[in-house]
Amino acid sequence: MEHGSFQDQSASTFSLTDEDHTLANSLRFTLNQDPRVTFCGYSIPHPSDARVNIRVQTTGDPASEVLKDSCQDLMLMCQHVRSTFDKAVADFRNAQGLKAMKIDQ
């Protein structure tokens, strides 16, 4: 849910339900990497409330578009981490298999 002004779309607060610090801090990081962002922060209203409020202020671009772009960037980062991890696991398993067969590399 977005809270903001219809006249000034460059500043908005977004409420994300069923989320916590994990997603909020990651999004804050990617948002702060974007040169269009002048301010970004998040808060959790209450520890027992599974909701995160993310405040985004931009240089003029719509805050909702900048947030969407940051979500895409975060997805790409996660995909890269996953593929790098999977490759490292496969390499490790291959190396362990060669050691078990006592084959020199």
C-alpha positions as CSV (number, residue, x, y, z in Angstrom):
1,M,0.0,0.0,0.0
2,E,1.3,3.4,-0.9
3,H,0.8,6.5,1.2
4,G,1.6,9.9,-0.4
5,S,0.5,13.0,-2.1
6,F,-1.1,12.9,-5.6
7,Q,0.6,16.3,-6.4
8,D,4.1,15.2,-5.3
9,Q,4.8,11.6,-6.5
10,S,8.5,11.9,-5.7
11,A,7.9,11.2,-2.0
12,S,5.9,8.3,-0.7
13,T,5.7,5.8,2.1
14,F,5.0,2.2,1.2
15,S,3.6,-0.4,3.7
16,L,4.6,-3.9,3.1
17,T,2.7,-6.6,5.0
18,D,4.1,-9.9,6.2
19,E,7.6,-8.6,5.9
20,D,10.4,-7.8,8.4
21,H,14.0,-6.4,8.6
22,T,15.3,-8.9,6.0
23,L,13.5,-7.5,3.0
24,A,13.3,-3.9,4.4
25,N,17.0,-3.5,4.9
26,S,17.9,-5.2,1.6
27,L,15.5,-2.8,-0.2
28,R,16.9,0.2,1.7
29,F,20.4,-0.8,0.5
30,T,19.4,-1.1,-3.2
31,L,17.3,2.1,-3.0
32,N,20.3,4.0,-1.6
33,Q,22.4,2.8,-4.5
34,D,20.1,4.6,-6.9
35,P,21.2,8.1,-7.8
36,R,17.5,9.2,-8.1
37,V,17.0,8.6,-4.4
38,T,17.5,11.5,-2.0
39,F,16.2,9.7,1.1
40,C,15.2,6.2,2.0
41,G,14.5,4.7,5.3
42,Y,12.3,2.1,6.9
43,S,10.5,1.5,10.2
44,I,8.6,-1.3,11.8
45,P,5.7,0.2,13.8
46,H,5.7,-2.6,16.4
47,P,7.7,-5.8,16.8
48,S,4.6,-7.9,16.9
49,D,3.1,-6.3,13.8
50,A,4.4,-8.0,10.6
51,R,4.5,-4.7,8.6
52,V,7.3,-2.5,7.3
53,N,7.0,1.1,6.3
54,I,9.5,2.2,3.7
55,R,9.9,5.9,3.0
56,V,11.3,6.9,-0.4
57,Q,12.1,10.5,-1.6
58,T,13.5,11.0,-5.1
59,T,14.9,13.8,-7.2
60,G,11.7,14.0,-9.2
61,D,10.9,10.6,-10.5
62,P,7.8,8.8,-9.1
63,A,8.8,7.0,-5.9
64,S,6.7,4.0,-6.9
65,E,8.8,3.5,-10.1
66,V,12.0,3.9,-8.2
67,L,10.9,1.3,-5.7
68,K,9.9,-1.1,-8.5
69,D,13.3,-0.7,-10.1
70,S,15.0,-1.4,-6.8
71,C,13.0,-4.5,-6.3
72,Q,14.1,-5.7,-9.8
73,D,17.7,-4.9,-8.9
74,L,17.4,-6.9,-5.6
75,M,15.9,-9.8,-7.5
76,L,18.9,-9.8,-9.9
77,M,21.3,-9.7,-7.0
78,C,19.6,-12.6,-5.3
79,Q,19.7,-14.6,-8.6
80,H,23.4,-13.9,-9.0
81,V,24.1,-15.0,-5.4
82,R,22.1,-18.2,-5.9
83,S,23.8,-19.1,-9.1
84,T,27.2,-18.4,-7.7
85,F,26.4,-20.5,-4.6
86,D,25.1,-23.4,-6.7
87,K,28.2,-23.3,-8.9
88,A,30.4,-23.4,-5.8
89,V,28.5,-26.3,-4.3
90,A,28.8,-28.2,-7.6
91,D,32.5,-27.5,-7.9
92,F,33.0,-28.7,-4.3
93,R,31.0,-31.9,-4.9
94,N,33.0,-32.6,-8.0
95,A,36.3,-32.0,-6.2
96,Q,35.1,-34.3,-3.3
97,G,34.3,-37.0,-5.9
98,L,37.8,-36.8,-7.4
99,K,39.4,-37.0,-4.0
100,A,37.3,-40.1,-3.2
101,M,38.5,-41.8,-6.4
102,K,42.1,-40.6,-5.7
103,I,42.4,-38.9,-9.0
104,D,45.0,-36.1,-9.2
105,Q,43.9,-32.9,-10.9
